[in-house]
């Protein structure tokens, strides 16, 4: 007999799997799957920027930290999965909010890059992308009722804003460094969430 608190998609699962999903122990929990995308995104920030502008020692240190945090997330979310608790019921328009947020992010990235190119500040593009990525997480918190996503969005956007401001006032390497730091910040928030006791 299904628990009335179960989501409709959980009710179609066999009892043992539904029980594991309701406890937040199932490896296919949507929060684990979604966080894997954010883990990859954090690594992309850390490894795609800073190649020429940032000093090699700083860049290497930040990338080592990023890889360590990503490994910690993968271990705690997939290899030795912690119980996350029952997934919340998403907002009825969750997927519409999700798609709208992604579309707005892509449009903002394109528009911002065009503006930065127009003022000869393409070196700030990495931090601008971090701002857009961070802000696009915030509606997810409401759509999927997961508070960590709001924290993730604020932290990543803040790192991007600082990098963008420094890049526009001081020039290189701040735009690229801001993007790398945003990636490390993203992975830090994810690792803290993965390790949190519930």
N, C-alpha and C positions, 0 to 999 in steps of 0.2 A: 504494500500500500504506500503510495507516495506521500511525502510530507507536503502539506499545503504551502509551506514556505519555499519549496523548491521552485526553481524557474521552469518554464515549460520545456526548454531543451533538456533539462536534467531529468524530467519525468520519463523521457524516452530511453534513458540509460538503464542498463541492468543494475540491480540493487547494489552490488559491491562497488561498482564505479560511481553510482549516484551518491553513495555514502561518502566515498573518498572526495568527490567533487564538493559535496556540501561541507565537509571539514576543511576544504582548501588544500587537500593533499594530492590531488590528481595532477599529473604532469601536464595534462592538456587544459588545465585551468586557464580561462581567457586572460587572467592577469599575468600568468607566466608567459604565455604566448606574446602578449602585448609588450611586456617588459623586454623580451628578447629583441624586439625591433629597436627599442630605446637603447639597449646595450650596444647593438651594432652602430646605431647613430652616434653614440658617444665615442666609440672607437674611430668612426669616420672623421669626426671633428679633430680628434687627437692626432690622426695620421695624415690628414689631407692638407693641413695648414702648417705654416711655420717652416717650410722646407728651406727657404733662402734667408728670410728676414730674422728669425729668432736664433739666438746663439745655440750651438749644437749641444752644449752641456745642459742648458735649461730644457731644450726640446727633448733630449733623451730622458731626462729625469721625469718630465711630465708624461711621456709616452710609457715609461715603465710603470708609473703609478696607474695610468689608464688601463694597461693590460692586467695589472694585478687586481684592480677593482672589477674589471669585466670577468676575470676568472672567478673571483669571489662570488659575484652574482650568479654565474652559471652553476657553480658548485651548490650554492644555497637554494637556487630555484629549480634546478633540474637533476643534479647528481645526488644530492642529499636534501631533498625538498622539505622545507619547513612548512608547517600547517599555516595557511593564510587566513583561515576562517572562511565562513560561507561567502561566496560572491554575492555582492549586492545586486538587486534587480535594476538593470539599466533603465534610464529614462526612456519613455515610449518613443521618443524621436532620437535615440542615441546615435543610430547610424547616419541619420540626416545631419546631426550636429557634427559627427566625426568627419563626414565627407565635406561639409561646408567649411570646417576648420582647416582641413588639408588644402582645399582649393584656395582659401583666403591666404594661407601661408605661402603657397606657390606664387600667387599673384603678388603678394607683398615682396617676396624675394626678387621676382623679376622687376617689379617697379623700382625697388630700392637700388638694385644693381644698375639699372639704367640711370637713375639720378646720380649715383656715385660716379659712374663713368662720365656723366656730363660735367661734373665738377672736378674731374681728374683725381678721384679719391678711390680708385678701384682697390687699393690696398686695405680699405676698411670693409670690403665685401664679406669676408669671413665672419666678422663680428656682427654685421647686419643679419646674416643668415642665422646666427645663433639667437639673435633677438626674435626673429620670426619663428624659429623652431620652438623656443621657449614659450612664446605667447600662444602658439597653437595647442600646447598641452593643457592650457587652463580650461577651455571648454570641455575637454575630456573628463575632468574631475566631476563636472556636473552631469555630463552625459552618462558616465559609467559609475558614478557615485563612489569614486576612489580619491580620497583626500591627498594621497601622495602625489597625484598628477598635478594638483595645484601647486604644491611645494616644488615639484620638479620644474614646472613652467616658470615660476618666479625666480628660482635660482639660475636657471640657464639664461633666461632673458636678462637678468641683472648682470651676469658675466658678459653677455653680448653688448649691453648698453655701455658698460664701463670701457670695454675694448673699443667700441665704436667712437665714444667721446674722446678717448685718448688718441685714436687713429686720426680723427678729424682735426685735433688740435696739435698733436705732436708728430704725426706721420707714422712711418714704419718704425718698429715691427708690431705696433700695438693692435692693429686690426687682426692680424694673423694670430698673435699671441692670445687675444681675447677669444678667438674661436677654439684654440687648443684648451684654454682654461675652461671654457664652457663645456667642452666634451668631458673633461675630468670632473667638473662639477656635476654633470648629468650622471655620470657613473657613480659618484659619491652618494648622491641622493638615492639612486637605485640600490646600491649596496647597503645603505642604512636601512632602507625599507625591507630588503631581503633578510637582513639579520635581526630585525626588530622582534621582540617577544610579543606574542598575542595571547 
